Each structure stands twice: as C-alpha cells, then as structure tokens.
C-alpha cells in the first residue's frame, strides 16, 4: 500500500517536474502533510522543513533521467522512514557545529569572566587593605586619626562606591556576542590597571609596611590617591571603549552575495571584529529575510547557458598543452555562445511580465478574501455582553474561526511569491489573533505577507545563521581603514563589506554685512532720434 | 569694434556718415534708434562683440528714413557726433547730442566690424593690428 500511495502521487508530478526528482517529491509530501495532517498515520514519508538551495550540477545531472521517465520504478528509490520526523544531512551538520562551538565559546567566556572578577576584587579591596593593614600590624605605634583623616574616610568610601557602580555599569553587562579575537582595548586596560595596582602595592610594601610608618593620615591620603587614580583610569576606559567609536568616520556598504541587497551604515573608529559585530546587528534589523526560493530562476537560466554547448577534445588526451587547451576551449565556448542566436532574454521578459500579472491577480483575490473575513468578527461591547452571552470567543478562537475563509487565497499568494516556507500555519494564526486583539484593519494584517520583513521578525529557524565567520585579509583586531574589505560568511550566503572614509572637510568662513545687500536696475533703453 | 582697454586710446576704422534731419511737424528726426550708454547694462547689447562695451549702438533704422538714405546700418557703433565723442556718454546725453534743435545735419563717425575686414583684405594682410 505504501508503494501504491507513492506511485499515484508521483505520476501526477512526473510529467510536470522540471527540477530534480527530489524536489518534486518533497513538495508533494509537504502539500499532502499540510492538507491531511489529521489522518496521516498511514503516510510514511519524509518531511523536511526547509528546501536547501538547488545544486547547479544536480539540475544538469538529472536532466538525463527525465528522458527515462517511464522507467522510474527501476531507477528511483522510494524513501520510506518509520517516523515522521527525520533529519537531513544539513541539520545534522548544523547541530554538531553548534555543539562544539558552544562548548568552546563558553570556556573562553568563563575564563575571561573569572579573570575580570579577580581583577575587580583586587582593585576594590586594595584601598581597604591599605587602610586596615596598619591597624592590624602595628596598632600601638599609629598616630590617632584626627578630623581631617576621618573626613578622608568618607571620601574613600564614596569614591569606592562610585567606582563600583561605574565598573558594574561599564563592564558587567551580558555579552552580546563572542568575537574571534581578544578585545584589544579591554586587555590593555586590564594590564594597565594591574600594573598600576602592583606598583602601588610595591610602594606600600617597601615604604610603609617595612618601615611601619606611624603617620596614619599620610597612609589614608595614599589610599585616597589610589582611588582617585582608579577613577581616572575608569574615565580612560569610557573614552576608549565607548566614546571613541561614536563619531562616524567611515561609511560601510554591506552587500548580500546572493541577491545583492545593499545597505550603508556609518561607523566610527572600530576594530574590524567590532565593526563586523555592529554590522551584523544592523543586518538582523534592516535586511529583508534571505529567501533562497527567489534565486532558483536565475540558477536555472545559468544551467541552460552551460548545458547548451559541449566542447569535445578531438585531439585526444594531449598533456603537453593542457593549459592552452583549456584556454582555447573556454574561448571557443564564449565565441560560440556569442554567435548563437540567444532568445533567452525574450523568455525572461515575458516570464517576468506573466509572473507580475499573476502576483497581482492573486493579491487582489487575497485582499478581498481577507477583508470579507474580517467583517465576520466584531469586538464585543460591554452592553452586548448582557444581551447575547452565547458564542463569545477569545482572540485565538476568533482567529481560528475566520482563518479557513482566507487560508486558501493566502496560501496561493504565498506560493506565487515563493514565501510559503517563511510562514507556517501556526504563525499565521498567531499573527491573525494578534491583529484582532489590537483592532487592526485587514490591510494591516496583510502587510507582513506582502513584503519581506527583516530577519528578526521571523521565527527562530529563519535565523539560520547564528554562526558567522569573519573572513578578512587584514588582522581582525586592526582598525577599519579606507578601502578595507572583509566578508561575513554564514551557511547560506555571505555579506561583503567595503569601507570608505568620510573625507576631511575644510571649511572657511565668509562674513556678509547685512547692509551690503544692495541692488540696481538693469537698464536697457532704446530711444529713437 | 576691437577690444577697448579703459584708459588707453581707442583705435578703430570709422566711416563718416552725414545725415540730414527730416522735419516732421515740430520735430527734427533722424530715423534711427540708439541703445547703450555708460549707465546701461552692456551685457544685453546684441550688436557688440565685447559685452563690456558701453558705447552707443544703432539698434533700429526706420526704412526709408534719413539714416537709411545715408547708409547707416543697424549695429553700428557711433564714435563721434559732430565732433563730440560718444564712447563715454550716458544714454540721455547721447540722445541730447543727436537731437539738438539748432543743428540740421549730423556728421557721425561710426564703426562696424565689416569695415575692419574690408581694410584688411584691401591692404592684403599688412594691416597693423594694435
């Protein structure tokens, strides 16, 4: 019975399929799964969530198989799994990558966190130690602390409190990302603070502990000077870490490699890795979501170009001029392609016009269906509650009630614009409930389906790229400079970033006296004599 | 109408034109219109080569009038009227010079581009340019 069911579905698609066999099978299964998800116990088929990008060679290789469509029974293998949830090879690769990277990242993160905590404790406890140690070690020799000295205690206490709050505000925030290399400025600041505190301890140890100085006020003033210097180092940290990159210095243009979406941002003086982080955060908020289904048309055109010509090596496998042979082969191909009468531009034009028309028609149907669906629901007023207590629904039930009337039109529209994998039925119903709750019009409900929104607005499995790789010729801790180019690669595509420096502007002034605005008439008279 | 340098003597090829005024009722008319002057805008003069030239130019000739009969042409620059220099005159002063009621005849010295070229071709290229 299993083979029967696969057979009937397959023959319907075999005549129409132009892509690979696997793609046809998958879409059929997905449709079936969607339409009869209640009684699909007997459905033994593979459901795969996202269609991967079509491999270019895969298209040309199965082209030969299309001719032998009648013998599909012998040549294809029907994939039957025993469960409905199975993973493709890509998912497995992705999961293992996530695992190993998350372990490595956590180790580094905890390491830096412990270092930072140790340094912070050292810094915070040092002034207190300076103040307390004389009382512990030589209490009888110490001069009593006068009023000025006690006043200094208050100053130390408050400065330490301010320092604590400032350090907490600047440094102890949850990290936004894990960067490939060490953050240079922070490392430098940590080293500076360490050296500073070490030198103070050295001085204290030699001049005060060894000689057991009795002048307690001097010791307190020494501790106060330490805290002051620490506050100044914190000021330096703010300037280096936060203020320096605020003023825009560079204009970066970010272009996605698959569909050419381009945006421009202004960045200050940052290292390449920090600039990459800023760009990625902007990417998630600004760029429309990456839709691989929109690229299949250009790929099939490219495949047609490649498959049109075949170059044969008539002279046999001659190794001596192998490179020259390849050269002349490619040149022959290009020349032949130029001479051949290519009408693919014509096809493209008519195809695009037809597609445009189809999209507009489906959109019109969709808009009408949604508007009609929304008229079936009305928000219940307080006085109605007493009159008709029956059949009161919460937003979720209301959404489920009106969804079937627009589901078909919406699904057809999404399929025409190749967005069907971005929106699951559950998410559409959730969005509908949300719109109903907030008194939105049908047009507002439809907006999120008519145009592709930024990546952040979609569900988690569309943030497919949580793992980004920074590819750069310059060192990633070096600063941005004019003309630096680097790439941010993820599994499906890459973002190419180029920088340009904002030019130095030389402005001069010109003073205009308000009384200098004077005008004369332009005369051109003609007199006859 | 060669380029003039303010302050330098101007050298030009001129033609003497004598116009007899025609009596029309009370007025004595010459039959042409003038434009230009040091108080006017020289950039709007369609006849001058040098758009900074503020001289007096003939802008219109009444066909069949005394000026037409005397061979005055449109676009001529008037250099002298009856011995008086017209190159540095206001428009009104020029008008007054030409419409003196006591004079019946005005003797003009006018210059035009074609004069210079004619002299050049007749002398066969040995024309001393300044």
Interface residues (C-beta under 8 A of the other chain):
Chain A: X522 X523 X524 X525 X526 X527 X528 X529
Chain B: X29 X30 X32 X33 X34 X35 X39 X40 X41 X44 X45 X59 X60 X62 X91 X95 X98 X99
